[in-house]
Amino acid sequence: MTASAVFLFGRRARRRWVHLILGGALAMPYVLVGSVILGPVIGSDDVFSSLPLQLGSFAIGLPIAAVTALFAPTRPLVSGAVRALSGTDGDALAHGPARTRGERARTAAWFTLHLGLGGIVSGMSLAVPPFAAVLIALPLIAGLRGTRLGLPAALGEGWAVALTPVAGLAMLLALAGCAAGCGALLARWAPALLGPTARDRLAAAEARAADLAVRNRLARELHDSVGHALSAVTLQASAARRLLDTDPEFVREALAAIEDTTRRTVGELDTVLGVLRDGDAPGTAPAPTLAADLDGLLRRTRAAGQRVTATVGTDPAALPPLVSREAYRIVQEGLTNALKHAGEPVTVRIAAADGRLEITVENPLGTAPAPRRPGGGHGLSGIADRVRLLGGSAQAGAAGGLWRLRVHLPLLTT
């Protein structure tokens, strides 16, 4: 009983009823045009004095409404009304204008259905409630029989007068049921007639895939830059605290390294946040590369007390910009892993041969594993993503008491 009441009189049913009334209002200009066409054909000047003629005008107006709905902007307009009033999932409806012939035809079909059902329900909503109210109140005005109200003689029977309120209530329930049913029918057909086509769904899927790719790239950038900075700053601060009283010169170097690390990381963070905000980051710091930033990366890592030996067998400035940028992030992540696992010394080797750039980062396995940060553990997968995008290869793991990261990147020329 409760479900039936909600279906007939709930908030969604009331909004759908309003949507149908809106369809009836939109149908009126077309009905007037239909009456102008029908009147001369039948030789009548007063089409609206006859119900059959009114229905005829309505029938003529609906095809005209279908023709006017073939224009492209119709679909977003009616889709907006459906989202607001019919309780239909917005994702199931198209947002843009109809472009193809099939899309326009489906939009015209739904528009015609809306105006047709809306016109019927609007007419019933105007006619049924007053008549039902009279029937409900008839037992109170039974003495008016025979007056200008023109009540049927059958209502002179007592049992007939007693049943008129029931008939009035039944008519109101029938009106509510008809409105709810028509509203549910429109809501059910809206996704099929106003929904996105296969082309629209493909375009939306491609847009989501592109957005996901950008988010993954930004996540890698944040992990590699901010994660390395936090690891380095933590170790630099820890070393400075231990040597505060015995080696002031080292403490000064460590604090300078912390200042440099945080300044650079804030610049990189501004770059990533600029991309998130505006889709681009004009005027922000450029992404770090091997050519411009490798020496600073090694210096900051050593300032944390880590012994790092680096051998660069190629000119970083001669590397393609994309390779140089991704190689810097790979070296940075390799050093971050060494910092977290406290294995030293760390050996970094960078060389170019046979059209490939080879990067190797090695360090002894720590005596005890370092505690993992909450949310950490994405460094190696980030390296794998970078390498895969460039068409290279990567291996990482323990071998002979060492932890070794080895990456090969093709030296792209474009």
N, C-alpha and C positions, 0 to 999 in steps of 0.2 A: 504493500500500500504506500509506504514511504517512497519507494523508488518511482512509483507511478506519479505521485504528487510532485516529486522533483522534476520528472520528465515533462509534466504539463505546466508547472508553475515555478520551477526553479529559476535561478538567476540566468543560467544559460538559455533556458526556454524563453525568458522575457527578452533577452538580447536578440535572440533569433527572430522573435516576433517583431521587434523594432526593425530588424533587417528586412523582413518581408514587407512591412509597411513602407519602408524606404523604396523597395521595388515597386510597390503599388503607386507611390508618388511619381517615380520615374516613368511609369507606364502611362500616366495621364496625358502627356503631350502626344504620344503616339495614338492613344484612343481618340483624341480630338482630331488628329489628322485622318484617322480611319473614318470618323463620322463625316468629315468633309467629303471624303471619297464616296462613302456609302449613300449619303443623302441624295445627291443628284441621280444616282443609279436607280434608286427605288422611288424617286419623285417625292421625297418627304423633307419638310423643313425642320421637323422636330424629331431627330433620331433618338434623343434621350428620354422621350416619353414612353418608349417601349423597351422592355427588357431584352427581347430577342434582337432588336436593333442595336442595343448597347453591346450585347455579346458579339454581334457582327462587327461593330466598330473595333472592339477589342481584338478580334481575330484578324482584322486587316492591319491593325497597328503593330502586332507582334513581328511579322516579317520585316516591316520597316525598321523596327528596333534592332533586329538581327543585322540588317545592312549597316546601320550606323555603328554597330559594335565591331565592325571589321577594321576600324582604324587602330593603329598600333598602340597608342596611349591608353586604350580602354583597359587592357589587362592589369597594369599596375594600379589603376584607380579602383577597379572592382576587387582586386586582390586585397587592397588595403581595407576595404569595407568588410570583406570576409574575415580577415585576421582580427579586426576589432570587434565584430558582432557575432560571428558564427561559432567561435570556440574552436576553429580549425588550427592545427599546428602550422605556425608561420613558415617552418622549413619545408612544408609540403607544397607551398605555393611559390610560383615564380615571382621574381622581383622586377625584372625588366619588361620592356614592351614586347608585344608579339611581333615577330619578324617574318616568320615563314607563313605560307598560306594555311598550313595545318594548324598552327598556333592561333591564327586569327579566327579560323573556323571554330575551333574549340572554345575560344573566348566568346564568340558570338552565340554559340549554343548555350553556354552557361548564362550569359546576359539575358537571353530570351527566356530561359527557364526561370531565372530570378524574377523578371518582370511578369511572366505569366502567373507563377504561383503567388507572387506578391500582390498582383491585381486581384486575384480571387480571394486571398485572405483579407486584403484591405476592404473589399466589398462586403465580405461576411462580417468583418469587425465593425463596419458602420451600420449594418442592417440588423444583425442578430441581437446584440445587447439591448437595444430599446424594445424589440418585440418580446425578448425573454423577460425583461423587467415588467412589462405589462402582464404577461402570463403569471409571473410570481405574485404580483399585487392584485390579480383579478379577484380572488376571494374577498378582498377588502372593498372592491368597487362593483360587486355583483349587482347591486341595485341600479347600475347605470345601463343595464341591458335594455334595449329598446330606444335608447337615446341616440344622439348623432354619432356615437362611437361605432355603431353598426355591428355590434357583437352578434355572432351566429346564434340562431335559436337553440342549437344543441347545448349551448352553455347555460341554458336555463335549468338543466338537470343538476341536482346537487352534487352527484358524484363527479360530473365533468368539471365543475368549478373547483372541486377539491383536488383534482389531479393537475390542474394547470400549473401550480408552482413546481410540481415534479417535472412537467414538460419544459418549463422555463429553465430550470437547473440543468436538465439534460441537454438543452440546446447550448447553454454556455459551456458545458463540458465538451460537447461535440466541437464547438468552435476552438476551445483550447487544444483539443486533441488534433484537430486539423492543422492549426498553426504550428504545434510542436512537431507533427509529422512532416510538414512541408519544410520547416527549418532544419530538421535532421536530414531530410533528403538533399537539401542544398549543401549542407556541410559535408555530406558523404560524397557528393559529386564534385565538389570544388577541387580537391586534389587532382582528380582525373582530368578535369577540363581546364583548370587554371594552374596546374602543377608544372614544374620544369620539365622540359624535354630531355631526351638522352644527351643532346648536345649541352644543354644547360648544366646537367649533373656532371658531365665530363669536365666542363670548365670550372665548376665549383671544386671538384676533386683535385684538379690541377692547381688551383689557387691554394687549397689547403696543403697540398704537398709542397708547394713552393714556400708557404709560410712555415711549415714544419722544418724544411731544410734550413731556412734562415735562423729559426730558433735553435736548432741543433748546432749550427755554426757559432752562434753567439754564446751558447752554453759552453762549447769547447774553449772559446776565447776567454771567457770568464774563469773557467776552471784552471786553464794553463797560466794565465797572468796573475790572477788574484791568489790562486792556490800556491803558486811558487812564491809569491811575495810574502804570504803569511808564514809559510814554512821557513823562508830565509830570515824574516824579521824575528820570528820566535827563537831561532838558534842564535842569531846575532845578539839579541837581548839577553839570552841565557848566558852566552859566553862573556858578555860585558859584565853581567852581575857577578860571575865567579871571579873575574880578574879585576874588579873595580879597585881593590886596594893594592894589588901587586903589579899591575901593568896598565897604568893610566893611558899610555900611548895606544895600546890595543883598544882600550875602551873608546877613545876618541875616534879611531878608525871605524869601530863597529857602529857607533852612533851616526857617523857620517854615512856609512853604508845603509843604515836604517832610513835615514832621511832621503837618500837618493832612491832607494827601493820604493818607498811609499810615494814619493813624488811621481816617479815613472808609472807606478801602478794606478794612481789616481788619474793620470792622463789617459792610460789605456781604458780605464773604467769609463771615463767621460766619452771616449770614442764609441764603446759598445752601447752605452745608454743613449747616445745620440742616434745610433742606428735604430734602437728600439723606439725612440720617440718619433723620429721623423722619417725613418726609412733610409736615411743617409746621415752622414756626420760631417758636413762641410766645416772647415776651419778647425777640426780637432786634430790631435796628434796622429801622425801616420803609424801604421802597424810596424812593430820592430822587425828588423831583418838581421841576418848574419853579418852582412857587410857593415852595418851601422851600430849594432848593439851587442855583438858577441863579447867584445872585450869588457863592456860594462857588466854583462851577466856573469862572466867569470870573476870579475873583481868583487861583485857583491856576494857571490857564493863563498869566495875565500874569506871575506870579512866575517862570515859566520863561524870561522874556525875550521872550515872544511878544506882539506888539501886536495887541490884540483890541478891535474896536469892536462894541458890541451895541446894537441898537435893538429895544425890546419895545413893540409897539403895542397890547397887550391886557393885561388884568390876569390874571397867571398864577393867582391864587387863585380866579378865576371859572371856570377850566377844569375839566371833569370829571376826577376823580382818575386814571382809566385813561389818558386822553389826556395829562394832565400828566406822568405817570410815563414813558410811552413817548416823549413829546417830549423829556424830559430826556435819555434815553439816546441819542436821535438827535442832539441838539446835542452831547452828549459825544463821540460817535463822529466827528462832523464836525470838532470841534476836535482830536481825536486824529489824524485824517488830516492836518490842517494842521501839527501838531507833527512828524509823521513826515516830511513832505515839505518842511519848512522854508520854506514860502511864507508871507510876511507882507507887509502886515498882513492879519488875518483879520476879515471882516465877518460878523456874525450878525444876521439880521433875523427877528423873530417877530411875526406879525400874524394877526388873526382877521377874516374877512370871508366873507359868504355861507354861513354855517354850516360853515366850514372853518378850520382852523388851518394857516397857511403858515409853513414854516421854511426859511430860506435861509442857507447857509454858503458863503462865497466866500473864496478866497485866491489870490494869483498863483501860477502854476506855478513850482516851484523850478528853479534853474539846473541842478541835477543830481538825479536821483532818489535818494531815501534808500534805503539797503539794507533789504531786507525781512527781518523777523524770521522765524526758522524757525517754521512753523506759523501764520504770520500770513496776512493777506489775506482774513479773513472778515468784516470790518467792514461793507462795503457789502451783502453778502448778509444779514447780521444785520439791517441797517436795512430791507431789502426784506421780510424775514419779519415784522418788527414792523408795517410799513405795511400789508402784505397782511392781517394778522390784524384790523386796524382798518378795513379797507375803503378805504384811502387810496391814494395814488400817490407814486412817488419817481422822480426823475431825477438822475443824477450823471454828470459828464464835463467835459472841457475845452471852453472856448468863449471866444474873444477873449483868449487869454493868461491866463485865469482857470480855476481849478478850482471848479466850482459844484455844490453839493448842494442840491436843492430838493425839499421834501416837503410834501404836502397831507394833512392828517388830518381826517376828519369830526368835528365836535364832538358826540360822543355824549352823550346825556342819561341813559343808564341804565348 
